[in-house]
Amino acid sequence: MTRETSPSVAQGTASDGARGSRPDRGAASETARGSRPNDGLVYVSGAFRTSADASVSVFDHGLLYGDGIFEGIRAYNGRVFRLERHIERLFDSARAIRLEIPHAPAEVCDIVVETCRRNGIRDGYIRLVVTRGPGDLGIDPRKCPQAELIVMARPTLTMYSAAPAGIRVITSTFRRNAPDATSPSIKSLNYLNNILARIEANDRGADEALMLDGQGYVAEATVDNVFIVTGHALLTPPTATNLKGVTRETILALAVSLGIRAEEKPFTLFDVWTAREAFICGTGAEVVPVVSVDNRPIGDGAIGPVTVRIIAAYDELVRSQGRPIQPDAPPREFVAGYRV
Ligand SMILES: Cc1ncc(COP(=O)(O)O)c(C=O)c1O
């Protein structure tokens, strides 16, 4: 985050004017703030900047209040997987919190692809953040005239080091947001419930936490949707209590093509503990087998055959579809919606 300084501090490019003052920072202060030289180029405030120079105002309500939304997308084999669907969900989240994204959806797609291209990404993880932008120290979003779109793309992201052998999960005491609070369908910058659940998992020596809804049904994991395999079908909870995960959607469609019976149906911890198999899934994590929940082995405690099939089909699908990154395309600039 940029330290707000007096107007006498050196200014950056013309586009910096949209965000107010931008201090001239030395290498020492970069190190102190943890910026790393290999974090690539970041799209922020309508321009591509080095990660060291990519910053937002400390008055940004995304920072002050978690007032904003985000998306996580993956690129495989030189293509961005399910790009349009992710951007559609980003705009749905924005609409729900009445946040105006300063670009059209098609242009945000182009910015994502261009961010990948400029960072030389063939396989990697892309993060979009849209904040309410800078305002005053009160909560009123009307004081934030300009939303901020940030796009980052990095070649690697490992969510669970134990994933290949299957992860151990506990049930958190923290409940997933109720649908009548901040809807779990909004991929908002407010992840504190989920972070508290993850801290609980860390404290209890587990890899991840399941979160229940207000009625005690299984909702999802802290950053992933959840599936179980019973003797009857592949089950995942309906999305009123969890994020409408793109990976979840993809797996439900894959199950159909694999001839695996799949249902969206509420279930309890009892169903999880007695399931034959379980896995969690998300763009970042991909498909991750769960081998124990609350110290109870799932099935025989090994990765089950349905999970193995789903992982194989998912891996094949993601590598064969998506919007091409076109590494040799000429550079593009995107400044629409910004006062440059
Ligand atoms: C709370 C939550 N649930 C589920 C998911 C999985 O969603 P997707 O498959 O769209 O990445 C995420 C992804 O970030 C998440 O944050």
The ligand as an SDF file (V2000), in Angstrom:
LIG
                    3D

 16 16  0  0  0  0  0  0  0  0999 V2000
  -15.1950  -19.3590   -0.2380 C   0  0  0  0  0  0  0  0  0  0  0  0
  -14.8490  -20.0020   -1.5370 C   0  0  0  0  0  0  0  0  0  0  0  0
  -15.5250  -21.0830   -1.9280 N   0  0  0  0  0  0  0  0  0  0  0  0
  -15.2570  -21.7050   -3.0920 C   0  0  0  0  0  0  0  0  0  0  0  0
  -14.2610  -21.2450   -3.9250 C   0  0  0  0  0  0  0  0  0  0  0  0
  -13.9990  -21.9490   -5.2310 C   0  0  0  0  0  0  0  0  0  0  0  0
  -14.4720  -21.1670   -6.2820 O   0  0  0  0  0  0  0  0  0  0  0  0
  -13.8620  -21.2960   -7.7400 P   0  0  0  0  0  0  0  0  0  0  0  0
  -13.9760  -22.7230   -8.1080 O   0  0  0  0  0  0  0  0  0  0  0  0
  -14.7060  -20.4180   -8.5730 O   0  0  0  0  0  0  0  0  0  0  0  0
  -12.4650  -20.8400   -7.6560 O   0  0  0  0  0  0  0  0  0  0  0  0
  -13.5340  -20.1080   -3.5600 C   0  0  0  0  0  0  0  0  0  0  0  0
  -12.4880  -19.5920   -4.4410 C   0  0  0  0  0  0  0  0  0  0  0  0
  -11.8090  -18.6650   -4.1340 O   0  0  0  0  0  0  0  0  0  0  0  0
  -13.8340  -19.4770   -2.3370 C   0  0  0  0  0  0  0  0  0  0  0  0
  -13.1710  -18.3910   -1.9450 O   0  0  0  0  0  0  0  0  0  0  0  0
  1  2  1  0
  2  3  1  0
  2 15  2  0
  3  4  2  0
  4  5  1  0
  5  6  1  0
  5 12  2  0
  6  7  1  0
  7  8  1  0
  8  9  2  0
  8 10  1  0
  8 11  1  0
 12 13  1  0
 12 15  1  0
 13 14  2  0
 15 16  1  0
M  END
$$$$
